[in-house]
């Protein structure tokens, strides 16, 4: 057996293991014969271990054979010769994708083992693991994507599973509304991503990262597009990364995502999904090198998000939201590192931060219990020291910053008033004009109405 054949077998196994897990769980539910908790836990463990072992074997082979770039193509799925378009699944194993996919399997395996006990006898146990398998498949495809279309496919699977798990407790209103909010922000990010993908196809004639970034292995590739084109495409990808990683001004959805179960909060918004925007910037980092303006925009957005996350995390009243904004702080720093060209440091930062934040979020429920136990033992609240911040910053400034942080930077209000509301007004006007037009054509006396639809009393309800 040649090394190339072994690479192909192992690469397909890495993608096939979460795909088979999703197929087993989904078909069992659709057939009306859902699996038991123990069976689902064993299937999950088998799929994760198989994928992890295959990833580690590929990593070992790359080190032994001194291979820094191993592409694997899995056939053409869509071919349109007249439009010079083709969609094919292509996997790439390099210094970026292999560590990220290994991290994905390790953290997803940890969270899966935790969830099998945490959600024991929960009515939505099976539904959680179906969405968990969907997320795992999306993360693996995103990590190993060799074309921008393949990356977009995994990107969409991650976004769909994220929104559905935020609305996991659908018997309550708030989780459903927050899930819709998350999905709405993801739509903005996905639209920017899709426009960037189409622009790259138009500029290069293909969506392969090898064609976009040159033939050199990551991170040594050089973009083949001009500086102005790199700025345009890079800004679109930066918007996509900001929406997926909750960077400013899209940070408002991050605390809303904490409505989901603790395991999904840990693996999504503390470990993997929240870093997917940074991973995208790392993958297209040669484009960033083409434009100084683009690099400045990346650095600025990262630093602003880090400062915002630091301020907001300090005033949260629940531990999950505090950890979520603490994650935002680190993701902002990672994005700034990417802008400065520190790619390996950013990758190491992602791996270390994802592991730490997963541990903290999984530990959060029992940590509160331990905290109260200590307070009961000593008979009072635990002592709080005076920080340097309190001594150096004036009281008025601290009061303003506290209110700013409590309102989470007014980002939700700004988005609602200046982005959502104008769109809603245009859609209502268009609906009114259509009603008037159809009424005039039909000869009826009905006129378009500009009234707000029932049960939509605010912009929050409309999104």
C-alpha positions as CSV (number, residue, x, y, z in Angstrom):
1,X,0.0,0.0,0.0
2,X,1.5,3.3,-1.1
3,X,1.5,6.4,1.2
4,X,-0.8,8.3,-1.2
5,X,-3.4,5.5,-1.0
6,X,-3.1,5.4,2.8
7,X,-3.5,9.2,3.0
8,X,-6.7,8.9,0.9
9,X,-8.2,6.2,3.1
10,X,-7.4,8.0,6.3
11,X,-8.7,11.3,5.0
12,X,-12.0,9.9,3.8
13,X,-12.3,8.1,7.2
14,X,-12.0,11.3,9.1
15,X,-14.9,12.8,7.2
16,X,-16.9,9.6,7.0
17,X,-16.9,8.9,10.7
18,X,-19.0,12.0,11.7
19,X,-21.1,11.6,8.5
20,X,-21.9,8.0,9.5
21,X,-22.7,9.1,13.0
22,X,-25.2,11.8,11.7
23,X,-26.8,9.3,9.3
24,X,-27.3,6.6,12.0
25,X,-28.8,9.1,14.5
26,X,-31.0,10.8,11.9
27,X,-32.3,7.7,10.2
28,X,-33.1,6.1,13.5
29,X,-35.2,9.1,14.5
30,X,-36.9,9.4,11.2
31,X,-37.8,5.7,11.3
32,X,-39.5,6.2,14.6
33,X,-37.0,3.9,16.4
34,X,-34.7,6.2,18.3
35,X,-31.7,4.8,19.9
36,X,-31.2,4.5,23.6
37,X,-28.9,6.7,25.6
38,X,-26.2,4.1,26.0
39,X,-26.2,3.2,22.3
40,X,-26.0,6.8,21.3
41,X,-23.1,7.4,23.7
42,X,-21.2,4.3,22.3
43,X,-21.8,5.3,18.6
44,X,-20.5,8.8,19.4
45,X,-17.4,7.5,21.2
46,X,-16.7,5.1,18.3
47,X,-17.0,7.8,15.7
48,X,-14.9,10.3,17.6
49,X,-12.1,7.8,18.4
50,X,-12.0,6.6,14.8
51,X,-11.7,10.1,13.5
52,X,-9.1,11.1,16.1
53,X,-6.9,8.1,15.5
54,X,-7.0,8.6,11.7
55,X,-6.1,12.3,12.2
56,X,-3.2,11.3,14.5
57,X,-1.9,8.7,12.0
58,X,-2.0,11.3,9.2
59,X,-0.1,13.8,11.5
60,X,2.5,11.1,12.2
61,X,2.9,10.2,8.5
62,X,3.3,13.9,7.6
63,X,6.1,14.3,10.2
64,X,7.9,11.1,9.1
65,X,7.6,11.7,5.4
66,X,8.2,15.5,5.8
67,X,5.0,16.3,3.9
68,X,3.6,19.8,4.7
69,X,0.7,19.7,2.2
70,X,-1.4,16.7,1.4
71,X,-4.5,17.3,-0.9
72,X,-7.3,14.7,-1.3
73,X,-10.0,15.2,-3.9
74,X,-13.4,13.4,-3.5
75,X,-14.8,13.8,-7.0
76,X,-16.7,16.6,-8.8
77,X,-20.3,17.1,-7.6
78,X,-21.4,20.0,-9.8
79,X,-19.8,20.9,-13.1
80,X,-21.0,23.9,-15.3
81,X,-18.6,24.2,-18.2
82,X,-20.2,27.3,-19.7
83,X,-19.8,29.2,-16.4
84,X,-16.4,27.8,-15.7
85,X,-17.8,26.6,-12.3
86,X,-17.2,23.3,-10.6
87,X,-17.9,22.2,-7.0
88,X,-15.9,19.3,-5.7
89,X,-15.1,18.2,-2.2
90,X,-11.4,18.7,-1.6
91,X,-9.6,18.0,1.7
92,X,-6.2,19.6,2.6
93,X,-4.0,18.3,5.4
94,X,-1.4,20.9,6.3
95,X,0.0,22.7,9.4
96,X,-3.3,24.5,9.9
97,X,-5.9,21.9,9.2
98,X,-4.4,18.9,11.0
99,X,-4.0,20.6,14.5
100,X,-7.5,22.1,14.1
101,X,-9.2,18.8,13.2
102,X,-7.4,17.0,16.1
103,X,-8.6,19.7,18.5
104,X,-12.1,19.3,17.1
105,X,-12.2,15.6,17.8
106,X,-10.6,15.9,21.3
107,X,-13.0,18.6,22.5
108,X,-16.1,17.1,20.8
109,X,-15.2,13.7,22.4
110,X,-14.8,15.3,25.8
111,X,-18.1,17.2,25.5
112,X,-19.9,14.1,24.2
113,X,-18.8,12.0,27.2
114,X,-19.9,14.8,29.5
115,X,-23.2,15.2,27.8
116,X,-24.1,11.5,28.0
117,X,-24.3,12.1,31.8
118,X,-25.3,15.7,32.0
119,X,-28.4,15.2,29.9
120,X,-29.3,11.8,31.3
121,X,-33.1,11.2,31.0
122,X,-33.5,14.7,29.4
123,X,-36.4,14.6,26.9
124,X,-34.2,16.2,24.2
125,X,-31.3,13.8,24.6
126,X,-31.6,12.3,21.2
127,X,-32.2,15.6,19.5
128,X,-29.1,17.0,21.1
129,X,-26.9,14.3,19.8
130,X,-28.3,14.6,16.3
131,X,-27.3,18.3,16.3
132,X,-24.0,17.4,17.9
133,X,-23.2,15.0,15.1
134,X,-24.2,17.7,12.5
135,X,-21.9,20.2,14.3
136,X,-19.0,17.7,14.4
137,X,-19.4,17.0,10.6
138,X,-19.4,20.7,9.9
139,X,-16.3,21.4,12.0
140,X,-14.4,18.6,10.3
141,X,-15.3,19.7,6.8
142,X,-14.5,23.4,7.7
143,X,-11.1,22.4,9.2
144,X,-10.0,20.2,6.2
145,X,-11.6,22.3,3.4
146,X,-9.4,22.7,0.4
147,X,-11.8,24.9,-1.6
148,X,-13.8,27.9,-0.5
149,X,-17.1,26.1,-1.4
150,X,-16.2,23.1,0.8
151,X,-15.4,25.6,3.6
152,X,-18.7,27.3,3.1
153,X,-20.5,23.9,3.3
154,X,-19.0,23.2,6.7
155,X,-19.5,26.8,7.7
156,X,-23.3,26.4,7.1
157,X,-23.6,23.1,8.9
158,X,-21.9,24.7,12.0
159,X,-24.2,27.7,11.9
160,X,-27.4,25.6,11.5
161,X,-26.5,23.3,14.4
162,X,-25.5,26.3,16.6
163,X,-28.8,28.1,16.1
164,X,-30.8,25.0,16.7
165,X,-29.0,24.2,19.9
166,X,-29.4,27.7,21.2
167,X,-33.2,27.1,20.8
168,X,-32.8,23.6,22.3
169,X,-35.3,24.3,25.1
170,X,-38.0,25.2,22.6
171,X,-40.8,25.0,25.2
172,X,-39.7,28.4,26.4
173,X,-40.0,31.6,24.4
174,X,-36.6,33.2,25.1
175,X,-34.4,30.3,23.7
176,X,-36.4,30.3,20.5
177,X,-36.1,34.1,20.1
178,X,-32.4,34.0,20.9
179,X,-31.9,31.2,18.4
180,X,-33.6,33.3,15.7
181,X,-31.3,36.2,16.6
182,X,-28.2,34.1,16.3
183,X,-29.4,32.7,13.0
184,X,-30.1,36.2,11.7
185,X,-26.6,37.4,12.5
186,X,-25.2,34.2,10.9
187,X,-27.1,35.1,7.8
188,X,-25.3,38.4,7.5
189,X,-21.9,36.6,7.9
190,X,-22.9,33.9,5.4
191,X,-24.0,36.5,2.9
192,X,-20.6,38.3,3.1
193,X,-18.8,34.9,2.8
194,X,-20.9,33.9,-0.2
195,X,-20.2,37.2,-2.0
196,X,-16.5,36.8,-1.2
197,X,-16.5,33.3,-2.7
198,X,-18.2,34.5,-5.9
199,X,-15.7,37.3,-6.2
200,X,-12.8,34.9,-5.8
201,X,-14.3,32.7,-8.4
202,X,-14.6,35.6,-10.8
203,X,-11.1,36.8,-10.1
204,X,-9.3,33.4,-10.2
205,X,-11.7,31.1,-12.1
206,X,-11.6,28.5,-9.3
207,X,-12.3,28.2,-5.6
208,X,-9.3,26.1,-4.7
209,X,-7.2,27.6,-2.0
210,X,-4.1,26.5,-3.9
211,X,-5.1,28.7,-6.8
212,X,-6.0,31.6,-4.5
213,X,-3.0,31.5,-2.2
214,X,-0.3,30.0,-4.5
215,X,1.2,26.6,-4.5
216,X,3.2,27.0,-1.3
217,X,2.0,25.2,1.8
218,X,0.4,27.2,4.6
219,X,1.6,29.7,5.8
220,X,4.0,30.3,3.0
221,X,1.5,30.8,0.2
222,X,1.2,34.1,-1.7
223,X,-2.1,35.4,-3.0
224,X,-2.5,35.7,-6.7
225,X,-4.9,38.7,-6.7
226,X,-4.1,42.4,-6.8
227,X,-4.1,44.7,-3.8
228,X,-7.4,46.4,-4.5
229,X,-9.1,43.0,-5.1
230,X,-7.6,41.6,-1.9
231,X,-8.9,44.6,0.1
232,X,-12.5,44.1,-1.3
233,X,-12.5,40.3,-0.8
234,X,-10.7,40.6,2.6
235,X,-13.2,43.0,4.0
236,X,-16.1,40.7,3.1
237,X,-14.3,37.8,4.7
238,X,-13.6,40.0,7.8
239,X,-17.4,40.7,8.1
240,X,-18.0,36.9,7.8
241,X,-15.4,36.2,10.5
242,X,-16.9,38.9,12.7
243,X,-20.4,37.5,12.5
244,X,-19.3,33.9,13.2
245,X,-16.9,34.9,16.0
246,X,-19.2,37.5,17.6
247,X,-16.7,40.3,17.1
248,X,-17.9,44.0,17.3
249,X,-20.5,45.0,16.2
250,X,-22.1,41.5,16.2
251,X,-21.2,40.7,19.8
252,X,-24.8,41.0,21.0
253,X,-25.7,37.5,20.1
254,X,-23.0,35.9,22.2
255,X,-24.8,36.1,25.6
256,X,-28.0,35.0,23.9
257,X,-26.4,31.8,22.8
258,X,-26.0,30.8,26.5
259,X,-29.6,29.8,26.5
260,X,-28.5,26.5,25.1
261,X,-27.4,23.5,27.3
262,X,-24.0,23.9,29.0
263,X,-22.3,21.3,26.8
264,X,-23.3,23.1,23.6
265,X,-22.1,26.4,25.1
266,X,-18.8,24.9,25.9
267,X,-18.1,23.3,22.5
268,X,-19.6,26.1,20.4
269,X,-19.1,29.5,22.1
270,X,-16.1,28.7,24.3
271,X,-14.1,26.3,22.1
272,X,-14.7,25.7,18.4
273,X,-17.5,27.7,16.7
274,X,-16.4,31.0,18.2
275,X,-12.9,30.4,16.8
276,X,-14.1,29.5,13.3
277,X,-13.9,33.2,12.1
278,X,-10.3,33.3,13.3
279,X,-9.6,30.0,11.5
280,X,-11.1,31.6,8.3
281,X,-8.7,34.5,8.6
282,X,-5.8,32.2,9.1
283,X,-6.7,30.1,6.0
284,X,-6.9,33.2,3.8
285,X,-4.0,35.0,5.6
286,X,-2.0,35.4,2.3
287,X,-4.8,37.7,1.1
288,X,-4.3,39.8,4.2
289,X,-0.6,40.2,3.3
290,X,-1.6,41.9,0.0
291,X,-3.2,45.0,1.6
292,X,-1.9,47.1,4.5
293,X,-5.3,48.7,4.9
294,X,-6.9,45.3,5.3
295,X,-4.3,44.3,8.0
296,X,-5.0,47.5,9.9
297,X,-8.8,46.8,9.7
298,X,-8.2,43.3,11.1
299,X,-6.0,44.5,13.9
300,X,-8.4,47.3,14.8
301,X,-11.4,45.1,14.9
302,X,-9.5,42.5,17.0
303,X,-8.3,45.1,19.6
304,X,-11.7,46.8,19.8
305,X,-13.4,43.4,20.3
306,X,-10.9,42.5,23.0
307,X,-11.4,45.7,24.9
308,X,-15.1,45.4,24.6
309,X,-15.1,41.8,25.8
310,X,-12.9,42.7,28.8
311,X,-15.2,45.5,30.0
312,X,-18.4,43.6,29.5
313,X,-17.2,40.4,31.1
314,X,-16.5,42.3,34.4
315,X,-20.1,43.3,34.9
316,X,-22.0,40.1,34.0
317,X,-24.2,38.6,36.7
318,X,-24.1,35.0,35.5
319,X,-21.0,32.9,35.0
320,X,-21.8,31.6,31.5
321,X,-22.2,35.1,30.1
322,X,-19.0,36.2,31.9
323,X,-17.1,33.3,30.3
324,X,-18.6,34.0,26.9
325,X,-17.3,37.6,26.9
326,X,-14.0,36.4,28.3
327,X,-13.8,34.2,25.2
328,X,-14.6,37.2,23.1
329,X,-11.6,39.0,24.6
330,X,-9.2,36.2,23.7
331,X,-10.7,35.8,20.2
332,X,-10.2,39.5,19.7
333,X,-6.5,39.2,20.6
334,X,-6.2,36.2,18.3
335,X,-7.6,38.2,15.4
336,X,-5.2,41.0,16.2
337,X,-2.3,38.5,16.1
338,X,-3.4,37.3,12.7
339,X,-3.4,40.9,11.5
340,X,0.1,41.4,12.8
341,X,1.1,38.2,10.8
342,X,1.8,36.0,13.9
343,X,0.1,33.0,12.4
344,X,1.7,30.2,14.4
345,X,1.2,32.2,17.6
346,X,-2.5,32.7,16.7
347,X,-2.9,28.9,16.0
348,X,-1.3,28.0,19.4
349,X,-3.4,30.6,21.1
350,X,-6.6,29.1,19.6
351,X,-5.7,25.6,20.7
352,X,-4.8,26.6,24.3
353,X,-7.8,28.9,24.7
354,X,-10.3,26.4,23.4
355,X,-9.1,23.7,25.8
356,X,-9.2,26.1,28.8
357,X,-12.6,27.6,28.0
358,X,-14.1,24.2,27.5
359,X,-12.9,23.1,30.9
360,X,-14.3,26.3,32.5
361,X,-17.7,26.1,30.9
362,X,-18.1,22.4,31.8
363,X,-17.0,23.2,35.3
364,X,-19.3,26.2,35.7
365,X,-22.4,24.4,37.1
366,X,-20.6,22.6,39.9
367,X,-18.4,25.7,40.5
368,X,-21.4,27.7,41.7
369,X,-22.3,24.8,44.1
370,X,-18.8,24.8,45.5
371,X,-18.8,28.5,45.9
372,X,-21.9,28.5,47.9
373,X,-20.6,25.6,50.0
374,X,-17.5,27.7,50.9
375,X,-19.7,30.7,51.9
376,X,-21.9,28.5,54.1
377,X,-18.8,27.1,55.7
378,X,-17.3,30.5,56.7
379,X,-20.7,32.1,57.4
380,X,-20.2,35.1,55.1
381,X,-19.4,36.1,51.6
382,X,-15.9,35.4,50.3
383,X,-13.6,38.5,50.7
384,X,-13.3,40.7,47.6
385,X,-10.0,42.8,47.3
386,X,-9.7,46.3,45.8
387,X,-8.3,46.2,42.3
388,X,-5.9,48.6,40.8
389,X,-8.7,49.6,38.4
390,X,-10.7,51.0,41.3
391,X,-7.8,53.0,42.6
392,X,-6.7,54.5,39.3
393,X,-9.9,55.2,37.4
394,X,-12.1,58.1,38.6
395,X,-15.5,57.3,39.9
396,X,-17.5,59.1,37.1
397,X,-15.5,57.3,34.5
398,X,-16.0,53.9,36.2
399,X,-19.8,54.7,36.4
400,X,-20.0,55.5,32.7
401,X,-18.0,52.4,31.8
402,X,-20.2,50.2,34.1
403,X,-23.4,51.4,32.4
404,X,-21.8,51.0,28.9
405,X,-20.8,47.5,29.8
406,X,-24.1,46.6,31.4
407,X,-25.8,47.6,28.2
408,X,-23.3,45.6,26.3
409,X,-22.1,48.6,24.3
410,X,-25.7,49.3,23.0
411,X,-24.8,47.1,20.1
412,X,-28.2,45.4,19.9
413,X,-29.9,48.8,19.9
414,X,-27.6,50.2,17.2
415,X,-28.2,47.1,15.0
416,X,-31.9,47.2,15.5
417,X,-32.3,51.0,14.9
418,X,-29.8,51.5,12.0
419,X,-29.8,48.2,10.2
420,X,-32.8,46.1,11.0
421,X,-35.5,48.8,11.2
422,X,-34.6,50.4,7.8
423,X,-34.8,47.0,6.2
424,X,-38.2,46.3,7.9
425,X,-39.5,49.7,6.7
426,X,-38.5,49.0,3.1
427,X,-40.1,45.6,3.2
428,X,-43.4,47.0,4.7
429,X,-43.4,49.7,2.0
430,X,-42.9,47.1,-0.7
431,X,-45.7,44.9,0.8
432,X,-48.0,47.9,0.8
433,X,-47.2,48.8,-2.8
434,X,-47.8,45.2,-3.9
435,X,-51.2,45.2,-2.1
436,X,-52.2,48.4,-3.7
437,X,-51.1,47.2,-7.2
438,X,-52.9,43.9,-6.9
439,X,-56.0,45.6,-5.6
440,X,-55.9,48.0,-8.5
441,X,-55.5,45.1,-11.0
442,X,-58.3,43.1,-9.5
443,X,-60.6,46.2,-9.3
444,X,-61.2,45.7,-5.6
445,X,-61.4,48.4,-3.0
446,X,-58.8,46.9,-0.8
447,X,-55.7,49.1,-0.1
448,X,-52.3,48.3,1.1
449,X,-51.8,48.6,4.8
450,X,-48.8,50.0,6.5
451,X,-49.8,48.6,9.9
452,X,-47.4,46.5,11.9
453,X,-48.3,42.8,11.6
454,X,-49.9,41.2,14.7
455,X,-47.6,40.0,17.4
456,X,-44.7,42.0,16.0
457,X,-44.6,44.9,18.5
458,X,-40.8,45.5,18.2
459,X,-37.8,45.0,16.0
460,X,-36.8,42.2,18.3
461,X,-39.9,40.2,17.4
462,X,-39.3,40.8,13.7
463,X,-35.8,39.3,13.7
